[in-house]
Amino acid sequence: MYCSSEPDSGRLVTTRHGGTLATVGAGPFTTHAISLAPLAITDRRMEYCLQLAARNMTPYLQQRRQRFDETRWRNFAPQADFFLIVCQPTDHAMSAEQTAGFLSVRDEPDCPNALHIGDIQLEAALCGRGIGSTALALADALARDRGRIELTLNVFRENPAVRLYERCGYQRIDTDLLSGKYKMRKTLRERVTLCEIE
C-alpha cells in the first residue's frame, strides 16, 4: 500500500489512554479533537478511502509513468485494519464532526514486533493543521495496545511527509530504488512521547 500525507504545522497537546483520541491546536484560532473510528472492510466508506488514496497517490505515480492500481489496493485492503481520521470540534472553529482522511495498519509477517502503516491519507484542505502528527501518535498507541514495539511505513522519497515522519521519530532504514520509496521505522519507547511539530 501507499503512504502519503502533507507535513503538519500543529502541536500535539494531549492523548487519551487507549489511542483513540488526541487534541491538537491547529494554529492560533482552532482546536479540535482527533479520533480514529474503526472501519469494517465491508463498510461503504471504504470507497471514500479508495478514492482519497487514488487522488493523493496519482501525482507520485505519474512521475514514474504509473497509474494507481485499484485492483491491487482492493486486494491488499482486507489484510489491514482501517480507521477514519475524524476531527471533532471542541470550540467554534468547526460546526460539525469532519472526516479528515484515513489510516490503515497491518501486521508485518517478517517482523512480528512491528505494526505497519499501510496508508495515512489526509484531505488536502486539512493538511498543515497537526492532524497528520496526531494520527501518527494514535498509531503509536494502536501499536502499543497490540504489544508491538515498532512501527514501519513506506513513503515516496520526494513526499514532503518524510520530514514529518522524521520529526515524529521515524528513521530511514532502506531505499527501494525501483519504487522510489523509503522504508521507515520507529522504535517505540515505553513512555508515550509527544510529537511536536515546529
ChimeraX attribute file (.defattr): number of C-alpha atoms within 10 A of each C-alpha:
attribute: neighborCount
match mode: 1-to-1
recipient: residues
	/A:1	18
	/A:2	20
	/A:3	21
	/A:4	23
	/A:5	26
	/A:6	23
	/A:7	21
	/A:8	23
	/A:9	20
	/A:10	24
	/A:11	21
	/A:12	20
	/A:13	15
	/A:14	14
	/A:15	21
	/A:16	12
	/A:17	12
	/A:18	11
	/A:19	19
	/A:20	19
	/A:21	23
	/A:22	22
	/A:23	23
	/A:24	24
	/A:25	19
	/A:26	19
	/A:27	13
	/A:28	7
	/A:29	9
	/A:30	15
	/A:31	22
	/A:32	23
	/A:33	21
	/A:34	27
	/A:35	24
	/A:36	23
	/A:37	16
	/A:38	15
	/A:39	17
	/A:40	13
	/A:41	16
	/A:42	9
	/A:43	9
	/A:44	10
	/A:45	13
	/A:46	19
	/A:47	13
	/A:48	14
	/A:49	22
	/A:50	15
	/A:51	13
	/A:52	17
	/A:53	25
	/A:54	19
	/A:55	14
	/A:56	20
	/A:57	19
	/A:58	16
	/A:59	14
	/A:60	18
	/A:61	17
	/A:62	11
	/A:63	9
	/A:64	12
	/A:65	9
	/A:66	11
	/A:67	14
	/A:68	18
	/A:69	11
	/A:70	13
	/A:71	9
	/A:72	10
	/A:73	15
	/A:74	15
	/A:75	9
	/A:76	13
	/A:77	19
	/A:78	13
	/A:79	14
	/A:80	18
	/A:81	17
	/A:82	24
	/A:83	20
	/A:84	25
	/A:85	26
	/A:86	21
	/A:87	25
	/A:88	19
	/A:89	18
	/A:90	16
	/A:91	12
	/A:92	11
	/A:93	11
	/A:94	14
	/A:95	10
	/A:96	11
	/A:97	14
	/A:98	14
	/A:99	18
	/A:100	19
	/A:101	26
	/A:102	26
	/A:103	27
	/A:104	24
	/A:105	24
	/A:106	19
	/A:107	20
	/A:108	14
	/A:109	10
	/A:110	7
	/A:111	12
	/A:112	12
	/A:113	17
	/A:114	24
	/A:115	27
	/A:116	23
	/A:117	23
	/A:118	25
	/A:119	24
	/A:120	27
	/A:121	27
	/A:122	25
	/A:123	16
	/A:124	14
	/A:125	8
	/A:126	17
	/A:127	18
	/A:128	18
	/A:129	22
	/A:130	25
	/A:131	34
	/A:132	30
	/A:133	28
	/A:134	30
	/A:135	26
	/A:136	19
	/A:137	23
	/A:138	25
	/A:139	23
	/A:140	24
	/A:141	22
	/A:142	19
	/A:143	22
	/A:144	21
	/A:145	13
	/A:146	12
	/A:147	13
	/A:148	19
	/A:149	18
	/A:150	20
	/A:151	25
	/A:152	23
	/A:153	24
	/A:154	24
	/A:155	25
	/A:156	21
	/A:157	17
	/A:158	11
	/A:159	17
	/A:160	15
	/A:161	20
	/A:162	23
	/A:163	13
	/A:164	23
	/A:165	23
	/A:166	14
	/A:167	15
	/A:168	19
	/A:169	14
	/A:170	21
	/A:171	17
	/A:172	17
	/A:173	11
	/A:174	12
	/A:175	16
	/A:176	12
	/A:177	9
	/A:178	7
	/A:179	12
	/A:180	15
	/A:181	19
	/A:182	21
	/A:183	17
	/A:184	21
	/A:185	22
	/A:186	21
	/A:187	16
	/A:188	19
	/A:189	11
	/A:190	8
	/A:191	6
	/A:192	13
	/A:193	12
	/A:194	15
	/A:195	20
	/A:196	17
	/A:197	16
	/A:198	9
